[in-house]
Amino acid sequence: MALMITDECIACDACREECPTGSIEENDPIYIIDGDRCTECVGFFDEPQCISVCPVDCIITDPDNIESVEELKYKLKQLEAEGTL
C-alpha cells in the first residue's frame, strides 16, 4: 500500500526529510506522496518513517493504491535497477 497525505498537512517538511525513496514532494498547499515511488519504507525500516515523524498524523494508507509487501519489495528493486534511489 502506498501512503497518502491528507488535508490536515501543515507542510512542516518533517516527512520529506525522512523518506528514503524521495517519494514525498512539496505541493500547494499540502505535500504529496508519489505512489509510484513509495515503498512504505520496505527495505529500509520496519515502519514508514513519514508516519512516525508527522506531528499532525496526516499520513494514511491510500485506499486507491493497495499493495502487498511483496509488491512493495518489487517496486524497491525496480527503483534500484533504474538508479533513481
N, C-alpha and C positions, 0 to 999 in steps of 0.2 A: 504494500500500500504506500503510495506516495502521500506526502503530507500537504496540507494547505494552511494558509494564514487567513484568519477571519478578520472582519471589520474592526475588531477590538484592538488591532495592532496599533502601537504608538510609535512605530518606526524608530525604535531605540538603537537598532543596529546590533544588538547582542547576538541574535541568531545568525546573522550573516557571517560574523567573525568566527563562529564555531562550526560552520558547515564544511565538512571535509571534501565534498564534491563540488562546491561552488554553485549549488543549485538555488540559493536564495539571492534575489535581486531587489534593488530598490525600485519602487514604483510609486505612483502618486495616487492616493495618499498613503497606502499601506504597502508593505513588502509582499512579494510573491515568491512561490516556490515552483521551479521548473520541474514538472513531473517526469520529464524525460531524463533528468539527472539525479533526482532524489532517490537514494537507496535506503532511507531511514537510518543511515549510519551503519548499515550492514557491511561487514568487512573492516570497520574501523572501531566501533564502540558497541557496547551491549544495549544501548538505548539511544534514540535520537537526541543529539546534543542540543538542537534548537529548542526542543520541548523543555529540556532541563534548565535552560538559561532564560527562557522567556518570562519576564516579570509580570505579564498580564494573562498568561495561559491562553494565548490566542492561536496556538498551532494545534491542529487536529488532523485526524485521518481524512483524506479526501474520499468521500463516498463514491465518487465517479471514477476513481483510479485505484481499484483494489488489486494488490499484487501479493503473491506468496513470497516467503523468504527465498525460495529458490529463484524466483523471477528477479528479485532484488539483487541476488548474487550474480545472476547472469548480466543484469544491467551494469553492475560494477565492473565485471570482466570486459564488457563492451567499451565502457568509458576508458578503462586502462589500455585496451587494444588501440583505441583511437588516439591515445596520448593526450586526452583532454583533462586529465587529473593532475 
